[in-house]
Amino acid sequence: MKGNPMITASQRLGAHRFRHESAEEVLRDPYPLLDKELTPEAEAARNTITLTFLEPAERRAEAVFLECEAYENTLDLYGDTMARILMGALPMFVRELGGQLVAARRFQLHTGHVLNPLQSTVKVEGRQWAILTDGHLFILLPEERVVVSAKTEDAKIYYIEVRSSKNSADFLARWKAFARRHNHLRGQAFFADGELIERRRTYSWDDIVLSGSVRQAIETHVEGFLRNREPLRQLGLKVRRGLILEGPPGTGKTLLGKVLADTLNGVSFLWVSPRHIKNPADFDDILQVARFVAPTVLFFEDLDLFGEDRDGHGGMALGELMNQLDGAVDNEDIVTIATTNRLEVVEKALRNRPGRFDRVLTLDEMDAPCRRRMLARLLAKADVSDEDMAFLVSATKGYTGAQMTELANTLFILAVERNEGASGNDDGKVSGLIFGRPLIAAALDEFRVELKARVGFHAD
């Protein structure tokens, strides 16, 4: 089907009284996802499309652009994050093919209105890119014309449709292959909803103290495993791993996730909190994204909240999680890590099933050497004698990492209160800030009172 060249400018302007936009408003096309400098062919295509915007038929513009009455289409369903990955990569893909994005619109068939498309933004190569979230995007390639449509509901993308003048399925396959290699989340740390993890500081291994056995296990089954994937694959091994980090609150499980997210190079880090799990289908969406941006560390926080034993409250969500971790689709190049404070309530088929989770690492109270290393780091800006450091190490037996951090905070607060004129030195220490035995005893006494108050509160 060709555009009607007999429609005049006055007819276009006259038609706007039936709509919210005039032809001039349509032609202005201010959306940043479109190419502004168009080739003559692309400019002609945009003008032809614009003529059809004034006709009531919803599909008229696509048909005219594709130059056919009927066209094949390919429709795929996606979760929100996966759809944004694809739509965010689409402008780069089109430009790599030497094409241009010539128009973007959505239509209301029952009113005949031409509306602005709904858009969102993603960060691609350090820049914010506009992406289509609801509407139709018209793409002109050297030997092909394509219309990509996105449909949303409640601000979530549910399907993406491709219509091509040549082969819709082939275009979608090439687009997905490009997006797998080039998208805004690959190699980044991000939450399950697609938001990048942006913190005020970067974490490193200097921020955490682990026992030698736990640190060695992380080196072997996470860092080393990801580094040696190809040799392992050539040996016929399944290139996937699963670890559970278990232990009481404050022992560093979440902190370990932050360290891995900030130190693993060339690896995507997908952080899943219980707030990201609204229904069983969310696990399918999350694993689909993890596979697409692999190699990936998939970090489930508080596994017991959605992986509870089937004899307890585990239900459909638990079944879907187990199926996704070890089902029909292979999770190649994915390391799954889950944390829990209550290993005993986690479904046995999760915690005792290699292939889903291969190792359970216990992060428990620190031994004396670990406590000494952590105290030396926490108190590096003050003067502490060897004798008082030894006393602190002994006095903190049974403390978690979080409790030791709070004790250090208490020491500094009491010390600064007693030394209001303290100032910094070139070596990073604070002038006159000495942690002697009386100050240490006062901090320990205050903190023990706080600990007892918390235990009493929870016991009630």
Secondary structure as the mmCIF struct_conf table of DSSP 4:
data_model
#
loop_
_struct_conf.conf_type_id
_struct_conf.id
_struct_conf.beg_label_comp_id
_struct_conf.beg_label_asym_id
_struct_conf.beg_label_seq_id
_struct_conf.end_label_comp_id
_struct_conf.end_label_asym_id
_struct_conf.end_label_seq_id
TURN_TY1_P TURN_TY1_P1 PRO A 5 MET A 6
HELX_RH_AL_P HELX_RH_AL_P1 ALA A 9 ALA A 15
HELX_RH_3T_P HELX_RH_3T_P1 HIS A 16 PHE A 18
BEND BEND1 ARG A 19 GLU A 21
HELX_RH_AL_P HELX_RH_AL_P2 ALA A 23 ARG A 28
TURN_TY1_P TURN_TY1_P2 PRO A 32 LEU A 33
BEND BEND2 LEU A 34 LEU A 34
BEND BEND3 LYS A 36 GLU A 37
HELX_RH_AL_P HELX_RH_AL_P3 PRO A 40 THR A 52
TURN_TY1_P TURN_TY1_P3 PHE A 53 LEU A 54
BEND BEND4 GLU A 55 PRO A 56
TURN_TY1_P TURN_TY1_P4 GLU A 58 ARG A 59
HELX_RH_AL_P HELX_RH_AL_P4 ARG A 60 LEU A 66
TURN_TY1_P TURN_TY1_P5 GLU A 67 GLU A 67
BEND BEND5 CYS A 68 ALA A 70
STRN STRN1 ASN A 73 LEU A 77
HELX_RH_AL_P HELX_RH_AL_P5 ASP A 80 GLU A 96
TURN_TY1_P TURN_TY1_P6 LEU A 97 GLY A 98
STRN STRN2 GLN A 100 GLN A 108
TURN_TY1_P TURN_TY1_P7 LEU A 109 GLY A 112
STRN STRN3 HIS A 113 LEU A 115
HELX_LH_PP_P HELX_LH_PP_P1 ASN A 116 PRO A 117
STRN STRN4 LEU A 118 VAL A 124
TURN_TY1_P TURN_TY1_P8 GLU A 125 GLY A 126
STRN STRN5 ARG A 127 LEU A 141
TURN_TY1_P TURN_TY1_P9 PRO A 142 GLU A 143
STRN STRN6 GLU A 144 GLU A 153
TURN_TY1_P TURN_TY1_P10 ASP A 154 ALA A 155
STRN STRN7 LYS A 156 SER A 164
BEND BEND6 SER A 165 LYS A 166
HELX_RH_AL_P HELX_RH_AL_P6 SER A 168 ARG A 181
BEND BEND7 HIS A 182 HIS A 182
TURN_TY1_P TURN_TY1_P11 HIS A 184 GLY A 187
BEND BEND8 GLN A 188 GLN A 188
STRN STRN8 ALA A 189 PHE A 191
TURN_TY1_P TURN_TY1_P12 ALA A 192 ASP A 193
BEND BEND9 GLY A 194 GLY A 194
STRN STRN9 LEU A 196 LEU A 196
BEND BEND10 ARG A 200 ARG A 201
HELX_RH_3T_P HELX_RH_3T_P2 TRP A 205 ASP A 207
HELX_RH_AL_P HELX_RH_AL_P7 GLY A 212 ILE A 218
HELX_RH_PI_P HELX_RH_PI_P1 GLU A 219 GLY A 224
HELX_RH_AL_P HELX_RH_AL_P8 PHE A 225 ARG A 227
TURN_TY1_P TURN_TY1_P13 ASN A 228 ASN A 228
HELX_RH_AL_P HELX_RH_AL_P9 ARG A 229 GLN A 234
TURN_TY1_P TURN_TY1_P14 LEU A 235 GLY A 236
STRN STRN10 ARG A 240 GLU A 246
BEND BEND11 PRO A 248 PRO A 248
TURN_TY1_P TURN_TY1_P15 PRO A 249 GLY A 250
BEND BEND12 THR A 251 GLY A 252
HELX_RH_AL_P HELX_RH_AL_P10 LYS A 253 THR A 263
TURN_TY1_P TURN_TY1_P16 ASN A 265 GLY A 266
STRN STRN11 SER A 268 VAL A 272
HELX_RH_3T_P HELX_RH_3T_P3 PRO A 274 HIS A 276
BEND BEND13 LYS A 278 ASN A 279
TURN_TY1_P TURN_TY1_P17 PRO A 280 PRO A 280
HELX_RH_AL_P HELX_RH_AL_P11 ALA A 281 PHE A 292
TURN_TY1_P TURN_TY1_P18 VAL A 293 VAL A 293
BEND BEND14 PRO A 295 PRO A 295
STRN STRN12 THR A 296 PHE A 300
BEND BEND15 GLU A 301 GLU A 301
HELX_RH_3T_P HELX_RH_3T_P4 LEU A 303 LEU A 305
TURN_TY1_P TURN_TY1_P19 PHE A 306 PHE A 306
BEND BEND16 GLY A 307 GLY A 307
STRN STRN13 GLU A 308 GLU A 308
TURN_TY1_P TURN_TY1_P20 ARG A 310 HIS A 313
HELX_RH_AL_P HELX_RH_AL_P12 MET A 316 LEU A 325
BEND BEND17 ASP A 326 VAL A 329
TURN_TY1_P TURN_TY1_P21 GLU A 332 ASP A 333
STRN STRN14 ILE A 334 THR A 340
BEND BEND18 ASN A 341 ASN A 341
HELX_RH_3T_P HELX_RH_3T_P5 LEU A 343 VAL A 345
STRN STRN15 VAL A 346 VAL A 346
HELX_RH_AL_P HELX_RH_AL_P13 LYS A 348 ARG A 351
TURN_TY1_P TURN_TY1_P22 ASN A 352 ASN A 352
TURN_TY1_P TURN_TY1_P23 PRO A 354 ARG A 356
STRN STRN16 ARG A 359 THR A 362
BEND BEND19 GLU A 365 GLU A 365
HELX_RH_AL_P HELX_RH_AL_P14 ALA A 368 LEU A 378
TURN_TY1_P TURN_TY1_P24 LEU A 379 LYS A 381
BEND BEND20 ALA A 382 ALA A 382
STRN STRN17 ASP A 383 ASP A 383
HELX_RH_AL_P HELX_RH_AL_P15 ASP A 386 ALA A 395
TURN_TY1_P TURN_TY1_P25 THR A 396 GLY A 398
HELX_RH_AL_P HELX_RH_AL_P16 GLY A 401 ARG A 418
TURN_TY1_P TURN_TY1_P26 GLU A 420 GLY A 421
STRN STRN18 GLY A 424 GLY A 424
TURN_TY1_P TURN_TY1_P27 ASP A 426 ASP A 427
BEND BEND21 GLY A 428 GLY A 428
HELX_LH_PP_P HELX_LH_PP_P2 LYS A 429 LYS A 429
STRN STRN19 VAL A 430 VAL A 430
TURN_TY1_P TURN_TY1_P28 SER A 431 GLY A 432
STRN STRN20 ILE A 434 ILE A 434
HELX_RH_AL_P HELX_RH_AL_P17 ARG A 437 ALA A 459
#
